[in-house]
Every structure is written in C-alpha cells, then in structure tokens.
Amino acid sequence: MDEKPPRTKANGLPEDTRPFVASCRPIEVTAPLRWLRKGWRDFTAAPRVSLIYGLVMLLLSYLITGAAFAFGNMGLYLALISGFVFLGPILALNLYGISIQLQQGKAPSLRESFRQVKTCIGDALTFTVIMIVVFLVWARAANLIYIFYPVNEWRMEDALLFFGVGSSVGAMFSAIVFTASAFSLPMIMDRETDMVTGVITSANAVLRNKLSLFVWAGLIGACLLIGLLTAYLALVVLLPVLGYATWHAYRESIDAAEWDPRFELPPEEEN
C-alpha cells in the first residue's frame, strides 16, 4: 500500500516541522499611533457595522455596571465572566473580520464577518476558558487583599496602602491578560493555527518589544479611561477603533507565514 505524503504547510515544508512560535518583527515606539490611525480609517470605511458593535459593547458595559450596583462584587465578577469574557473575544473577532473584508476590497457585511468567525470559533472558546481562569484568580486575589488590608476606618495611611497594593495586583493581572491577548486572537483569525500557539506568539512579541507594547497598552488604557469619563458613550467609537487597530498591529508585527492563511490578503502596508 502506498504511503500518503506528509501534509504540507504554507511554505511547502512538512507540517511537523512547523515552529513552536511565530516570529515577530521589530516594533518601533511610534507604531501604536499608526495602528490607531489605521483603526480609525477602517471605522470610517465601515461606519454602520462599526457602530453596531460599539452599541452592543456599550449595552454590555451598562449591564456590567448595573450588576455591580445591584449585586456587589459577586455580581461584577459574574458579569465579567458572562459578558466581556464570553462575548468580548467573539465581538473582537467580528471586528477583525470587518478589517479583513476591507483589505480584500469588499463592502463590509455582518453576515460575512460571522461566517469568517465560524472558521476559528473553537480556538476563540479556548481563549475564553483561559480568560475565565485568569479572572477567577484575579477575583480571589482582590478578596484576599480586602481581608489582609482592611480599611474599615479609612485612615489616610490605610487607604493609601490598600489602594497601592490593590493597584499593583490589578496591574500584574492586567499585564498577564494583555501579554496573552495582544496578538493571539488576530493570529487565529488570520492563520490555521491553535490558540496555544497564538498566546505564546503574543507573549513572545510583547516581551521582545516591551517599550512599544507598553505604549500600546497605555493608549488602550487611555481610551478606556475616556470611555469611563463619558459614561461609556465614547466606547461606541473607541472600542471598534481599538479592535481594528489591534488587527493592524498583528499584521504589521507578526510573521506567521509558516501557517496556512484562512483568507487571502494583500501585504500590510505601513503608512
């Protein structure tokens, strides 16, 4: 009986020679500003579908806030898990789908974006499970901080210690989430790969370009702060722009040519 030839990948080599992680290109410090410009360009090219996603995220934000006021901390954690953790990655993938359609020269379509997301929904759910674990540990850490650093009398020194420790722990978990998610979801949307490879690739790229990605994380945080100060209304525009910008950040930064593409796309241009 004739043996079947080994499966090949995008560069024609056997599939089992695929590297463990996709390589990353050097990222200059000013690149995040260019990513935001490209995100805004995609937003203006597809305003209707962008605003639909922005309004969905606005509603989700209000539901989370309502749960926090109605049920306290437990309601907030449950809302995070059921809302942003489950729906956030799926909605982000749809935004990447819109950018893909724009790069293909097509008129953006909600139906087409959902069809594109179906090609990698399993890996997106894997990412969701990872985020659930991180958020549950984060919630437990927050409870432990309150136990060991109570602020019942709200003396200034106690309050400063409480918020200092809480902010440090929150920053640590935020860094973990950012490192794992900066490029992983766009990669599974773009290439025939798994989420573990995507997360490792993202972590590798962040660690190799710490300053540039710190600037990018700062810009994301600034956008979210603006959204908070405007009662979330600015998020209707800012979240889609950030989603599109994240797609372009991945396309510029990660060289995933070792994996087969899910969609035919022209090379990303830096402008």
N, C-alpha and C positions, 0 to 999 in steps of 0.2 A: 504494500500500500504506500502510495506517495505521501510524504510528509508535507503538511501545509507550511508555506513560507511564513516566517515571523511577521507579525504586524509591524507596519512602519508608521512613522510619525511625520510631522511637517517637513523635516529636513531630510527625509528619506532613510534615516538610520533606524535600526530595530527599536521597538518600543521599550524594551527592557534596558536600553542604555540611556533612558531619559534621566536628566539630572534631578537632584533632590529639591532644588530650589531654582526659581527663575532669577537670572542676573538682573541687577539694577544699574541704570546709568547714573552718572554724577548729576546731582540736582543743585543748581545754583540757588543762592539765598532769595533772589528776586522771583524765582519761578512761581511761588504761590500767587503772586499778584497776576501773573499771566494766566494761571488756571482760573482765577476769578473772572478775568476778562472773557475767557472762553466760555465759562459758565453763564455769564450774562448774555453773551452772544447767542448761545443755544436757547436761553429763556426768551429772548426777543424773537427768535426764529420760530418758536413754538409756544406762544403765549397762552393759548387756550388750554392745552393739555397741562402745561406747567402750573397754571393757576388752579386747575382741578386738583392736582397733587398737593399744592400748597394749602388749599382749603381743607382737604382731608387731614393733613398734619395739624392744621390749626384746630380743627374739631377734636382731634386726638389729644392735643395739648390741654384743651379746656376740660376734657373728660378726666385726664390725669389730675389736674388741679382740683376739680370737683371731688374726686375720690379722696384726695389728700385731706381736704377740709371736712368731708363727711365721715371718713373712717380713720383718720390719723395716719400714722406711719405705715401700718399694715396695708391700708388702702392704697397708699402711694406705691409700695412695693408690688402689690398685685397689679396695679395699673401699669407700672413699668414693664412687668413681665408680659401681661396680656396685650399691652398696647405697643409701645416702642420696640420691645424685644421681638415680638412676633411679627408685627406689621411693618416696622421700620425697615428691616432688610428687604422685604418684598417690595415696598414702595421705592426704595433706593434702586433696586434692580430695574424697575419700570422707568425710572429717570435715565438710567444708563441706556435702556432700550431706545428712548427718545433721541439721545445723543447719537446712538448707532444709526438710526434712521436718517438723521440729519447728515451724518458723514457719508451715508450711502446716496445722498441726494434725493431722498424720498420725502413726501409730505408726512409729518408725524401723525401716527394713528395710535389710539389707545388699544384697539384690538391687536395691532401688530406688536405693541410693546408687551402685552400679556402673553402673546404667542412666543415671543423671544424669552420671556422669563420662564416659561414652562420647560425650556431646554436645560435649565440648571436649578430647578426648584428643590431637588433633593439636597444639593450641596448648600443651598441657602438655609434650609431647615437644619442642617448640621451646624451651621454658623449660629443659628438661633439657640440651639442647645448649649453651645459654648458660652454664649452671652448670658443665658439663664443661670448657668453655674457661677459666672463671674458676679452677676447682680445679687445672687443669693448670698455669696460670701461677702460682698460689699455691704449688704443689709445687716448681716450678722456683725460685721466689724463696727458698723455705726451703733448698733445696740451696745456692744462692749465698751465703746468709747463713753457712752452716756452712763454706763454702770461705774466705770473706773474714774470718770471725771465729771461727777455730778455738779450741777450749777444751780442748786436749789435757792441759794441766797443771792445769786447773781452779783457777787462782788466782782470788781473790775478784773482783778488778777485771775480769779477762777474762770471768768468768761473768756479772757484772752487765751488762757491755757486750753479751755475746751474747744474754742474755735480754731486755735492753732493746730492742735492735734487732729481735729476733725478734718480741717482743710488739707493737712498733709496726707492723711489716709485717703481722702477723696481724690487728691491729685495722683496718688500712686495707682489707684484703680482706674482712673481716667486715662492715665498713660498706658496701662495694660490694654484697655479697650481700644484706644487709638492705634497703638502699635499693631494689634491684631487685625484691625479693620481698615486701615488706611488704604490698602491696595488689594485686599483679599477678595472682596465682593466683586469689584470690577474685573479681576482676573478670571474668576469662574464664569462671569458673564461673557468674557471675550474668548476664552480658550477651553478646550476639552480637558479639564483638569479637575482635581478634587479640592475640597475646602482646606484640608490639612496642608497641602502644598501652597495654597493661596495664603493661609495665615503665616506660614514660615517665610514665604516670599515677602510678605508685607513687613514682618518683623525685621528681616534682613535689610530691606530697603530703608526702613526708619533708622536702624542702628548705624547704617553706613552714611546716612545724611542727616545727622541729628539736628544741626542748626537749621537747615532748610525746612525740615519737617516740624521743628519747634515753632518756626514762623507760621507754617501752615496751620498747626494746632491752635496757635494764638489767634489767627484770623477767624477760624471756626468758632472759637470761644467768644470773640468779639461780636460775631454775627448773632450767636445765641443770646448774648447779653442784650444786644439791641432788640432782639425779639422779646425778651423778658420785660425790658423797659417800655415797650409799646403794647403791653398786654397781649403779646404773642402775634399781633396783627402783622408785624414786619416779617414773620416767619412764612407768610403766604408766598412771599417773593424770595426770601433769603434761603429757605430750605431747598427749593428746586435749583437755585443757582449753585448752592453748595454741592448738590448731587451731581449736576452736570460738570462742575469744576473737578470733583473727585474722579470722574471718568477720564477727563483730560489729563489729570495728574498721573493716573495709572498709565495711560497711553504714552505719555512722554517719558515716564520714569522706569518702567519695567520692560525688559526684553524677554518676552515669552514665546519666542519663535520655535522653541523646542516642542511646543504643544500645538495640536491642530486647532485652527480658528473655528469658532462657531459661526461667524459671519464674515463675509468678505468686506474688508475695509481698506481705504487708502491709507498710506502712512500718515502719522500725526505730524502736523507742521507746527513749528514754534514761531508764534507771531503775537 
